[in-house]
């Protein structure tokens, strides 16, 4: 069980809950703090003006709300903002949002009734998933629209996902013999005001981005191996004099993958320790950049992932609603912790480096498919009859098209503010948009790398070099070939791309960088 409320939640904790069936458990000490925060606010808010308790919301905060209408205000807020559109978030994104919101509320600075966090934890453990729509939030008062849909489900309205099917929330609660959340004081505002949707989606993004980077390193290493590259471009000696952590880590990973390869060459053996008679060299003295510069290209990706991971873990363990209820100092602080700029900027950075990763994959794929470049393989690595059969020609179009889409989507959302909310929210983060676009880019990357994977194993078959591969490369080849066979006759291949995509998600989780 993952304990929520005491220790910092990590990306690894999210991965365990979302993909490995781990449950959540509320820390007793933190739950007690939630109770104290609620009790303090209930007493402190009497005869005072506290935003969202006895005032209207947003630009209507100048209107005082009577005591008898305060609970209805919270219900009105939830229902009026449940106005999202587009597709519902996938199960992992929605559950990540629920976990992110739970952890923020469990910090004990939101003045929310303990029953809210208890119900959230219960639904997570029962795999009752909120129906949260993609579109709606501008990331300024946090993810208001997305989190309103979460709050709507908690009060027993809207639809929820149960065992792969959508059911009414009321029906789901009845089946579980569980009561929906009852508003006590500020449950609507506390659930909605925060960055938990963009952060939850961001957590899923960084999990899969790490997997993609591992896959890219593997495919880059094996591509170099098949082309009999010289080993100095990923050597310790060359890379340690460039003082970037990521570059050195990528070079080290490539060395580990190829440690016992019989195909990789040492430059002194071929170009230093023998007399060269040729006036024009038939063999390339240096490889193309897509092979030779992998540490320099994937190094910044590695470093960016570390930075993004830190920002997301800081955000998910933060108090990100408004106002902040501090029962220890006996005060209520108003401000803008719900503003999503940290997450928005981080998602744009992640999106850009993932697009660059897909660009590297496409260039390596092109190198393998173009016999005039590699001078070792048949056109499109055709194992059939040249002219009659097409090899991987059709797949290349898909890879190229997908990378172009990534490039177009890589304009930063962080810079795309539009004033709204009667100009109360006059500069916004668009953080959830940024996170969801990054999700799309990452999904695209898996498709591109799946096609590259098919090209790599096809090249191994063409070269018949199985016995000379490194131990790692040979195991990789066997695993891929256990999923799909060689491409000889022309058949529809879209299902094979999907199967390899699923394999890569598993592979990426096993590559340690």
C-alpha positions in Angstrom: 0.0 0.0 0.0 1.2 3.5 -0.8 0.8 5.8 2.2 -0.7 9.2 1.4 -0.1 12.3 3.5 3.1 11.7 5.4 5.9 11.0 2.9 6.4 12.6 -0.5 4.7 10.8 -3.3 7.0 10.0 -6.2 6.7 9.2 -9.9 7.4 5.6 -8.9 4.5 5.7 -6.4 2.2 6.8 -9.1 3.4 4.1 -11.4 2.7 1.4 -8.8 -0.8 2.6 -8.2 -1.7 3.2 -11.9 -0.1 0.2 -13.5 0.7 -2.4 -10.8 -2.4 -2.6 -8.7 -1.0 -0.9 -5.6 -3.6 0.5 -3.2 -3.5 3.7 -1.2 -3.7 4.2 2.5 -4.3 7.4 4.4 -1.7 8.3 7.0 -3.4 8.6 10.4 -1.3 11.6 11.4 -2.0 13.5 8.2 -5.7 12.6 8.4 -5.8 14.1 11.9 -4.3 17.2 10.5 -7.0 17.4 7.8 -9.6 17.2 10.6 -7.9 20.0 12.6 -7.8 22.2 9.5 -11.5 21.7 8.9 -12.4 22.3 12.5 -10.3 25.5 12.7 -11.9 26.9 9.5 -15.4 26.1 10.7 -14.8 28.2 13.8 -12.6 30.9 12.3 -14.8 31.7 9.3 -17.7 32.8 11.6 -18.2 36.6 11.4 -15.3 37.0 8.9 -15.2 37.3 5.2 -13.4 34.2 3.8 -13.3 33.8 0.1 -15.4 30.9 -1.2 -17.0 30.3 2.2 -19.3 33.3 2.5 -18.5 35.1 -0.7 -19.2 34.5 -4.3 -16.5 33.1 -6.5 -14.1 34.7 -9.0 -15.1 38.2 -10.1 -18.4 37.8 -8.0 -16.4 37.6 -4.8 -17.8 41.0 -3.8 -21.2 39.4 -3.1 -21.7 38.1 0.4 -23.3 34.7 0.8 -25.8 34.3 3.7 -25.3 31.5 6.2 -28.2 29.5 4.9 -26.9 29.5 1.3 -23.3 28.6 2.0 -23.6 24.8 1.5 -25.7 25.4 -1.7 -22.9 27.7 -3.0 -20.5 24.7 -3.0 -23.0 22.5 -4.9 -23.7 25.3 -7.4 -20.0 25.7 -8.0 -19.5 22.0 -8.7 -22.5 21.7 -11.0 -22.0 25.0 -12.9 -18.4 24.2 -13.7 -19.0 20.6 -14.8 -18.9 21.8 -18.4 -16.0 20.0 -20.0 -16.0 18.7 -23.5 -14.1 16.3 -25.7 -13.3 12.8 -24.7 -13.1 11.5 -21.1 -9.6 11.1 -19.8 -8.3 7.6 -20.1 -8.5 5.5 -17.0 -4.8 6.0 -16.0 -5.0 9.8 -16.5 -8.2 10.1 -14.5 -6.8 7.9 -11.7 -3.6 9.9 -11.7 -5.7 13.1 -11.3 -7.6 11.5 -8.4 -4.4 10.5 -6.6 -2.8 13.9 -7.2 -5.9 15.7 -5.7 -6.0 13.3 -2.8 -2.3 13.9 -1.9 -2.7 17.7 -2.1 -5.7 17.7 0.2 -3.9 15.3 2.6 -1.3 18.1 3.3 -3.9 19.5 5.7 -4.1 23.1 4.5 -7.4 23.0 2.6 -10.1 23.1 5.4 -11.9 20.1 3.8 -13.9 17.6 5.7 -12.0 14.3 6.2 -14.9 12.4 4.6 -13.7 13.9 1.2 -10.3 12.4 1.3 -11.6 9.1 2.7 -14.0 8.8 -0.2 -11.3 9.6 -2.7 -9.0 6.9 -1.3 -11.9 4.5 -1.3 -12.8 5.1 -4.9 -9.1 4.7 -6.0 -8.9 1.4 -4.2 -12.2 0.2 -5.6 -11.0 1.3 -9.2 -14.1 3.6 -9.5 -12.7 6.1 -12.0 -14.0 9.7 -12.4 -15.3 10.9 -15.7 -13.1 13.9 -16.4 -13.2 15.5 -19.8 -10.2 16.6 -21.7 -11.2 20.2 -22.5 -12.2 23.0 -20.1 -9.4 24.1 -17.8 -7.2 27.1 -18.5 -4.8 26.3 -15.6 -5.2 29.6 -13.7 -7.5 28.9 -10.8 -6.1 25.5 -11.4 -8.0 22.9 -13.4 -11.4 24.1 -12.5 -13.5 22.4 -15.1 -11.6 19.0 -14.9 -11.7 18.9 -11.1 -15.4 20.0 -11.1 -16.2 16.7 -12.9 -14.2 14.8 -10.2 -16.1 16.7 -7.5 -19.4 16.0 -9.4 -18.7 12.3 -9.1 -17.9 12.5 -5.4 -21.3 14.1 -4.7 -22.9 11.2 -6.6 -23.7 12.8 -9.9 -22.5 12.3 -13.5 -20.9 9.1 -14.7 -18.0 6.9 -13.5 -15.9 4.2 -15.1 -16.4 0.8 -13.5 -14.7 -2.3 -14.9 -14.4 -0.7 -18.4 -18.0 0.5 -18.6 -19.6 3.9 -17.9 -22.3 3.9 -15.2 -24.1 6.6 -13.3 -22.3 7.7 -10.2 -25.5 7.2 -8.2 -25.8 3.6 -9.4 -22.1 2.9 -8.6 -22.5 4.3 -5.0 -25.6 2.3 -4.5 -23.9 -0.9 -5.7 -21.0 -0.2 -3.2 -23.5 0.6 -0.4 -21.6 3.9 0.0 -22.9 7.4 0.5 -21.8 10.3 -1.8 -19.9 13.2 -0.4 -21.9 15.6 1.7 -20.8 19.3 1.6 -19.9 20.6 5.0 -18.1 23.9 4.4 -15.9 24.3 1.3 -15.7 20.9 -0.2 -16.6 22.2 -3.7 -13.9 24.9 -3.8 -11.2 22.8 -2.1 -11.8 19.9 -4.6 -11.8 22.1 -7.7 -9.2 24.8 -6.9 -5.8 23.3 -7.8 -3.4 21.9 -10.4 -4.2 18.2 -9.9 -5.4 17.4 -13.4 -2.4 18.8 -15.2 -0.1 17.3 -12.6 -1.8 13.9 -12.7 -1.5 13.8 -16.5 2.1 15.1 -16.2 2.9 12.1 -13.9 1.7 9.7 -16.5 3.6 11.6 -19.1 6.9 11.4 -17.3 6.4 7.6 -16.6 6.0 6.9 -20.3 8.7 9.5 -21.4 11.2 7.6 -19.2 10.2 4.4 -21.0 10.6 6.0 -24.4 14.0 7.3 -23.6 15.1 3.8 -22.6 13.7 2.4 -25.9 15.5 5.1 -27.9 18.8 4.3 -26.3 18.4 0.6 -27.1 17.4 1.2 -30.7 20.2 3.8 -31.2 22.8 1.4 -29.8 21.7 -1.5 -32.0 21.5 0.7 -35.1 25.1 1.7 -34.5 26.0 -2.0 -34.0 24.4 -3.1 -37.2 26.2 -0.4 -39.1 29.5 -1.5 -37.5 30.1 1.9 -36.1 33.4 2.9 -34.4 33.1 2.8 -30.6 34.8 6.1 -29.8 31.7 8.3 -30.2 30.1 6.7 -27.2 33.3 6.1 -25.3 33.9 7.4 -21.7 37.0 9.2 -22.9 35.2 11.3 -25.5 32.0 12.0 -23.5 33.4 12.8 -20.1 35.2 15.9 -21.4 31.7 17.4 -22.3 30.4 18.3 -18.9 26.8 17.3 -19.2 25.4 14.6 -16.9 22.8 13.3 -19.4 25.3 12.9 -22.2 27.6 10.8 -20.1 24.7 8.7 -18.8 23.5 8.0 -22.4 27.0 7.1 -23.6 27.4 4.8 -20.6 24.1 3.1 -21.3 25.1 2.5 -25.0 28.4 1.0 -23.8 26.6 -1.4 -21.5 24.2 -2.5 -24.2 27.1 -3.2 -26.7 29.7 -4.4 -24.2 30.3 -7.8 -25.9 29.3 -7.0 -29.4 31.4 -8.5 -32.2 30.2 -5.9 -34.7 31.3 -2.6 -33.1 34.7 -1.6 -34.3 37.6 0.1 -32.6 39.0 3.0 -34.7 42.8 2.3 -34.1 42.4 -1.2 -35.5 41.1 0.1 -38.8 42.5 3.6 -39.3 45.5 4.1 -36.9 47.5 0.9 -36.8 47.8 0.1 -40.4 49.1 1.8 -43.5 46.3 3.3 -45.6 46.9 3.2 -49.3 43.5 4.4 -50.7 43.2 7.9 -52.0 39.4 7.7 -51.6 38.0 5.8 -48.6 35.2 3.3 -49.4 34.4 3.2 -45.7 33.1 6.2 -43.8 35.6 7.8 -41.5 32.8 9.1 -39.3 29.2 8.0 -39.0 26.1 10.2 -39.8 25.0 12.4 -37.0 21.9 10.4 -36.2 24.3 7.5 -35.2 27.4 9.4 -34.0 25.7 12.1 -31.9 23.3 10.0 -29.9 24.8 11.0 -26.5 24.7 14.7 -27.5 21.0 14.4 -28.7 19.5 12.2 -26.0 21.6 13.7 -23.2 19.5 16.8 -23.1 16.4 14.6 -23.1 17.7 12.7 -20.1 18.5 16.0 -18.2 15.1 17.5 -19.1 13.3 14.4 -17.8 15.1 14.7 -14.5 14.1 18.4 -14.2 10.5 17.7 -15.2 10.3 14.9 -12.7 11.5 17.2 -9.9 8.9 19.8 -10.8 6.0 17.3 -10.9 6.9 15.7 -7.6 7.2 19.1 -6.0 3.8 20.1 -7.4 2.0 16.9 -6.5 3.2 17.2 -2.9 2.2 20.9 -2.7 -0.8 22.6 -1.4 -2.2 24.2 -4.6 -5.7 25.6 -3.8 -6.9 29.0 -2.5 -7.2 30.1 0.2 -4.7 28.2 2.3 -6.0 27.3 5.7 -3.3 27.3 8.3 -4.7 26.0 11.6 -1.3 26.1 13.4 -0.8 29.9 12.7 -4.6 30.4 13.0 -4.9 32.3 9.8 -6.2 32.0 6.3 -4.0 33.2 3.4 -5.3 34.2 0.0 -3.1 34.0 -3.1 -2.5 32.0 -6.2 -1.1 28.6 -5.5 -3.5 27.2 -8.0 -1.7 28.8 -10.9 -0.2 26.1 -13.1 2.8 27.8 -14.7 5.4 25.4 -13.2 3.6 22.4 -14.7 2.7 24.1 -17.9 6.3 25.1 -18.7 7.6 21.6 -17.7 5.1 19.9 -20.0 6.2 22.1 -22.9 9.8 21.2 -22.2 8.9 17.5 -22.0 6.9 17.8 -25.2 9.8 19.4 -27.1 12.4 16.8 -26.1 10.0 14.0 -26.9 9.5 15.4 -30.3 13.3 15.6 -30.7 13.5 12.0 -29.7 11.0 11.0 -32.4 13.0 13.0 -34.9 16.1 11.1 -34.0 14.2 7.8 -34.4 12.8 8.9 -37.8 16.3 9.8 -39.1 17.8 6.5 -37.9 14.8 4.7 -39.6 15.5 6.6 -42.8 19.2 5.6 -42.6 18.3 1.9 -42.3 15.7 2.1 -45.2 17.9 4.0 -47.6 20.4 1.6 -49.2 22.3 4.5 -50.7 23.0 5.8 -47.3 23.8 2.7 -45.3 25.3 0.7 -48.2 24.7 -2.5 -46.3 20.9 -3.3 -46.7 18.4 -3.7 -49.4 16.0 -0.8 -50.2 13.5 -0.6 -47.4 15.2 -3.7 -45.9 13.2 -5.8 -48.4 13.4 -9.5 -47.6 11.2 -10.4 -50.6 11.6 -9.8 -54.3 12.9 -6.4 -55.2 10.4 -4.4 -57.3 7.6 -6.8 -56.5 7.6 -6.5 -52.7 7.8 -3.3 -50.7 9.5 -4.1 -47.4 9.0 -1.3 -44.9 8.2 1.4 -47.5 4.6 1.9 -46.4 5.6 2.1 -42.7 8.0 4.9 -43.3 5.2 7.2 -44.5 3.5 6.7 -41.1 6.6 7.5 -39.2 7.4 10.6 -41.2 3.8 11.8 -40.9 3.7 11.2 -37.2 6.9 13.1 -36.5 5.6 16.0 -38.5 2.5 16.1 -36.3 4.8 16.1 -33.2 6.7 19.0 -34.6 3.5 21.0 -35.2 2.2 20.3 -31.7 5.5 21.4 -30.0 4.6 25.1 -30.0 4.5 26.0 -26.2 1.1 26.3 -24.5 2.9 28.1 -21.7 3.0 31.2 -23.9 -0.6 30.9 -25.1 -2.5 32.9 -22.4 -6.0 34.2 -23.1 -7.7 36.4 -20.5 -11.1 35.1 -19.3 -13.4 35.0 -16.3 -14.4 38.6 -16.8 -10.7 39.4 -16.9 -10.2 38.2 -13.3 -8.0 35.5 -14.8 -6.1 37.9 -17.0 -3.0 35.7 -17.4 -3.3 31.9 -17.4 -1.1 28.9 -17.7 -3.0 26.5 -20.0 -1.3 23.8 -18.0 -3.8 21.0 -18.6 -3.8 21.7 -22.4 0.0 21.5 -22.2 -0.1 18.2 -20.4 -2.6 16.6 -22.7 -0.8 17.7 -25.9 2.4 16.3 -24.4 0.5 13.0 -23.8 -0.4 13.0 -27.6 3.2 13.6 -28.5 4.3 10.7 -26.3 1.7 8.4 -27.8 3.0 9.3 -31.2 6.5 8.6 -30.2 5.7 5.0 -29.4 4.3 4.5 -32.9 7.5 5.9 -34.5 9.7 3.8 -32.3 7.6 0.7 -33.0 8.3 1.2 -36.7 12.0 1.7 -36.1 12.0 -1.5 -34.0 10.6 -3.5 -36.9 13.3 -2.0 -39.1 16.1 -2.9 -36.7 15.1 -6.6 -36.4 14.4 -6.8 -40.2 18.0 -5.5 -40.7 19.4 -8.2 -38.4 17.6 -10.8 -40.5 18.9 -9.3 -43.7 22.5 -9.2 -42.5 22.3 -12.6 -40.8 24.5 -11.2 -38.0 22.7 -12.8 -35.1 25.7 -14.6 -33.7 27.8 -11.4 -33.6 25.3 -9.3 -31.8 25.8 -8.3 -28.2 24.0 -10.4 -25.6 21.5 -7.6 -25.0 20.9 -7.0 -28.7 20.4 -10.7 -29.3 17.9 -11.0 -26.5 16.1 -7.9 -27.8 15.9 -9.5 -31.3 14.5 -12.8 -29.9 11.9 -10.9 -27.8 10.7 -8.9 -30.8 10.6 -11.9 -33.1 8.5 -13.7 -30.5 5.9 -11.0 -31.0 6.1 -10.5 -34.9 7.8 -12.5 -37.6 10.0 -11.2 -40.5 8.4 -9.0 -43.2 8.7 -10.8 -46.5 5.3 -10.9 -48.3 3.2 -7.7 -48.5 0.5 -7.8 -45.8 -1.3 -5.2 -43.7 1.1 -4.4 -40.8 -0.9 -2.0 -38.6 -1.6 -4.7 -36.1 2.1 -5.5 -35.8 2.9 -1.9 -35.2 0.4 -2.0 -32.3 1.9 -5.2 -30.9 5.4 -3.8 -31.0 4.2 -0.6 -29.4 2.9 -2.6 -26.4 6.2 -4.5 -26.2 8.2 -1.2 -26.1 6.2 0.0 -23.1 7.4 -3.1 -21.2 10.9 -2.9 -22.6 11.3 0.8 -21.6 10.4 0.1 -18.0 13.3 -2.4 -17.8 16.1 -0.2 -19.2 18.0 1.5 -16.4 19.6 4.8 -17.2 
